[in-house]
Each structure stands twice: as C-alpha cells, then as structure tokens.
Amino acid sequence: MPEKRYFCGCVRKHRSLLFFELKIMAKYFPTLQAINRAKLTINEVLSGTPLAENLNLSEQFQARVMLKREDLQLVRSYKIRGAFNKIRSLSPEQLKNGIVCASAGNHAQGVAYSSYKLGTQAKIYMPTTTPKQKIKQVQMFGREFVEIVLCGDTYDQASAEALKDCEQNGKTFIHPFDDPLIIEGQATVALEIIQDSTCQIDYLFVPIGGGGLIAGVGSYFKQVSPNTKIIGVEPAGAPSMSASLKKGELVKLENIDKFVDGAAVQRVGELPFQICQEIIDDVVLVPEGRICTKILELYNRDAIVVEPAGALSIAALDYYADKIKGKNVVCIVSGSNNDITRTEEIKERSMLFEGLKHYFMIRFPQRAGALRDFLDNVLGPNDDITHFEYSKKTNREKGPAFVGIELSDKKDLEGLLLRMTEHGFVYEYINDKPDLFQYLI
C-alpha cells in the first residue's frame, strides 16, 4: 500500500504505535467509539437511509455508482444527525436556558426538529438569502419551540449575530460543523455506508460546505477502509476548503457565489479543516452551472429531487470519469430541500453553462420588416427567441433590442453570429460581460 497520511496525520508507514498514541492525544480526531456512540444516540429519532446503485450513472460512467440517499432523511438532509447528537448531550440546565444556531437551512431544520423532540427552545438565525421553502420547513419541524431570525446575506454574517445572542443571554450555541459532537454525528453516514456495502468502496465523493460531513465521514473511512479515496466537492463559486488546503491554513473568502446555499460558506470550520488536511485525497470544484445541469438530469432521468448542494457529489463524477471506470463509487446525496420557485433560475444557469442560451444587444434598423428579416435570414431552423425587449426610437436609424436566443446545439452559435454579420445586424454579445449581464438578466 502506498505511503499515505491518515489517523490525524499521526500514523505513517514504518512509524511506531507509540508515536501515534502521543499525537492522537494532542489533536482532535473522531474515534470509532465516539462515532458508534453517536449512532446509538441518533437511533432514538432516526433510522438509516438507503445505499442504492444508480443504474443510469453506473452505465454512463461504466462503474458501479451507489448513492447514499440522505435526501430521504426525515428532515431531508443529513444535518439532523449532528444536530441531535449535540443537543442530546446537553445538560438539563442548558436545555432549560435554550439553544441558538445559525444556518442556511438544513442545519436549522435538524436543530428545529431536535428542539421539538427534546422540548427545548431554539432561536435560529438564517441568512436573508435562504429559500422560503427552507424557512417554512424550519418552522414546521420546530413548531412552537423555534423562533426564526433572518439577518445578513451569508451564513457567516448570521452566525456572528447568533454568537452575540448566546453571549448576551447565556444560551448554548449549536454550531453546524465546528464541533466534535456534530462531526461525530455526521460520521454515522459513513458507518451506515460500510454496513450496507457489499463491496470494497474505491471512491467516496462528499460535498463540502463548512466541512463537518467530510471530516466525520472521512475520518471513519480512514480507520475502517483506508484504501478508499476521499474526494471532496465544492461549488466553484465558494471554494473555501480548497483555498484553505492549498494555503495550509484557514482562509476566509471575501466574496462567494451564494447560489449553492447549503455549501456556500466564506470560511470552513477549524476542526473540520484540521481533519481534512489528513483525510482528503482531492477536492473537485464544480461550476454552479454544471450543478444545475445535474439537478435537472437527476429529476428527468431518475425522478430524484435534490437541492444544489445535494447534486454536488454526483456532478463531480464528470471530472473523474476516467479514474472511476470499473470502480465501486459512492456519492453522498446530502439533501433535497429545494425551493420549487428556483426551477427557472436552475434551468437558466444550466443552459448558460451548457452553451445553449445566449443574450445579445442587437441594433435593429428602424424600418418595416426588420424583425421579419432577422427571423427569416438569421435565426436558425432549431433556434428559438426566448427573450425580446425593444423600444422604438423616433430620432434614430437603428433601435437596440435585448434578445435571448436558445439553441438546440451549442455548435450552432458560430453560424448564428456569422449570419447576423452577413445581414448587417450590429450586435453586442452579453454573456461574457458579467456586470452588464447581471444587470439585465
């Protein structure tokens, strides 16, 4: 077996067990005993989720691709595991004083349901960008035991307010990922994967937000199945773990794309980062547009409904297609709390990424028949105008129109541009002008 760091970086080939024992005491690392204890704790309220082979993905990648369906959890994400494990450990006095958390949605639902089951009051801080569907779910799971406060644009801003509340009112903060009991609770996902698998797992793809899931799952695998490759997956617009691993220290990103709300954090947790330095084999960054494409594919091909973060691990397979051929692969589907009102945005982002949707500012001659000329001589037989805004200017020879065109094949773009030039339509391509694009679209 090639030399590989695992067990908190303390065990290397040819090194002594004594050295391992000394180092393991100096740095936190989830033990098998702690993870097993967490499993017994969460069994009070949860049953395991299925590990099932996906035939479409297996055929597409010529591998055995299995999905760990955390989207089928009671609260439709794995977050209930860590939340209940942590809250169940609190003293009667702490439960009486109440708890506080910050979350973009899924951790909040886990905390809400746990507070309801254990009869403790929870104050939940959520970013103002959180989908309405998740906010309603939090209220539904917590019922009269939760109070929701919307503040800030990101998790980090909401978290700062939540921590301030704890300091002022003596409540217990339930961190979504930077806490040993949270990490150990999430690690029970790995325990179930190992128990349910009938083969040696070669690759495990795990979504990364704050890092609690991959820290827990990865630590369990490195102790029980050390030859399994642990591949973390982040949205390209919020690569906080990737940036931290490259620099060798925690990095806070100033600007992130918040679209993948369940995995968009500016800074990963300190404990998860320490663990991930030792257990992650690679991190894949997936563009938000690719994630949207995968969401649509999963729904259309497999009738699986996932949120953006839930599609991360599966979207990463495209970037590992050659390596996983003939291998046993597990993807953790982390959640399915998707707001149906986001469907149009998901479709739009997907088509833009796939090169099927293009926007132009076109200067039409202000004469009768100009639009007909465009339709007859410029638009291809399989092209479709999906957006058109035009205002006639009485004192100009040409009037600008904002036009969105959908193609059936991305290769058709070259011909479309050529025909516009040949027929005298002056245009400006908007897709590659991000500031103008965001303003108009």
MODANOR-V34555 format. One record per helix or strand of 3 or more residues. SS is the DSSP state (H for helix, E for strand). FROM is the first residue (numbers start at 1). LEN is the number of residues. If there is no record, write none. Layout:
ss from len
SS FROM LEN
SS FROM LEN
//
This chain:
ss from len
H 17 10
H 32 11
E 51 3
H 55 7
E 64 6
H 70 3
H 79 9
H 92 6
E 99 4
H 106 13
E 122 5
H 132 14
E 146 5
H 155 15
H 180 17
E 203 5
H 212 13
E 229 7
H 236 3
H 240 8
H 270 10
E 282 5
H 288 15
H 308 17
E 328 6
H 340 14
E 357 9
H 370 8
E 384 7
E 398 9
H 410 13
E 426 4
H 434 7
//
